[in-house]
């Protein structure tokens, strides 16, 4: 029993409502609404069964789900009794507007799919006609070639009766020439023509003529069939372009007025009723008095609450002890190796950045072996070096900042799989990047650090031992570190291929400075607490 005083009945009523809302939000207890629409068919009633198969196909179901962007409940497609050209579509959803949306989409997709199927059928018929036309053309070409060959023969061009008449005419003319002009040259020519015409009167010429007539008949039949299929193709193409849907949907679908059921209503009702009964049993009406207080005194007795006494502040203040925020570094070979490499880089940076009128000599002799030692350690001790650098932040220590920047740059180059030449150039750029600095006033110096000038690239030539190609790469990386570069003759990179390395070094330098700022702020807060 939990005493809640006058809030018992509000809680008993509100808790079931909250549980019911959560169940409804999870999809339990949704109401189901049902609606219907009618599609009217203007084609042949014998095609209704085939259209229903199309409407009930999985393709229609997937298209409806794709348009609605969710999986809709199954739809029912039925014939309307007494109306053979109508189809009834029934659907369910959680809300009346959702029912109308589902039915509208379903009707539209069914009409579109029916029209698409008809166009597909017409297209198949056109392809069939085209195929048969090509087959006929393949039969026609050999016949035309055969006719051309036959027509080239001189023995088939003139019928027999015509040949006889021409022979008589030529003989009469030749006889006249002999009588009147015995020396005329046409007498010999006419004799040759008469001889050729007499040769055509052979019985073989009649067989060739009958064969030619049969060949012409076959050619004409094939041409007629080709024209017939061409006309059919033209008619089907026109029908495909002017095709309209056979189905008509109603302009409006009425909204369902009342639900037909509830999703998982036994579970929903049981949980809501159980929550009500549980609240009615566990929550009781009563005041929070002394008899209801726990032995340890979460509630004060009424007698004490009636006459409160002010508490007296403790005379002796509580001593505060500053606990180190960072755990001690582990003692293992890898950590000791990381500390040793870090210390060596600090010593190199101290020599390089020590105030002096001239740059140090032989600085690169110590950088080469140390760089090789660092690169050999990183494949195995990458994580150890990262943890060690995160726990050894030294605000305001320039050699430590340079050493940390070099090691973080080598770590990034190791992860990126940079070449040995690029690793050397990035390590030297990180080592030399703070040679030229512009100090800020003291308050800003403590807050954001010094302003780094990229004039460091211009002093590299005073350091002995740098090879010309490595020198150019380091200068380009340092000049490219400027986020807003000043493109002047003394501050312009020669190439653009090292800009990614410049960006990496710039971000590492910025990140290391941010770590120094955070550590400096933390140290100031601890010092302030100690003083208070």
Buried (B, 14 or more C-beta within 10 A) or exposed (E): EEBBEEEBEEBBEEBBEEBBEEBBEEEBBBBBBBBBBBBBBEBEEEBBEEBBEBBBEEEBBEBBEEBBEEEBBEBEBEBEEEEEBBBBBBBBBBBBEBBBBBBBBBBBBBBBBBBEEBBEEBEEBBEBBBEBBEEBEEEBEEBEEBBEEBEEEEBBEBEBEEBBEBBEEBBEBBEEBEEEEEEBEEBEEBEEBBEEBEEBEEEEBEEEBEBBEEBEEBBEEBBEBBEBBEEBBEEBBEBBEEEEBBBBBEEEBEEBEEBEEBBBBEEBEEBBEEBBEBBBEBBEEBEBEEEEBEEEEEEEEEEEEEEEEEEEEEEEEEEEEEEEEEEEBEEEEBBBBBBEBBEBBBEBBBBBBEEEEEEBEEBBEBBEEBBEBBBEBBEEBBEBBBBBBEEBBBBEBBBBBBBBBBBBBBBBBBEEEBEEEBBBBBBBBBBBBBBBBEEBEEEEEBEEBBEBBBBBBBEBEEBEEBEEEBBBBBBBBBBBBBEEBEEEEEBEBEEEEBBBBBBBBBEBBEEBBEBBBEBBEBEEEBEEEEEE
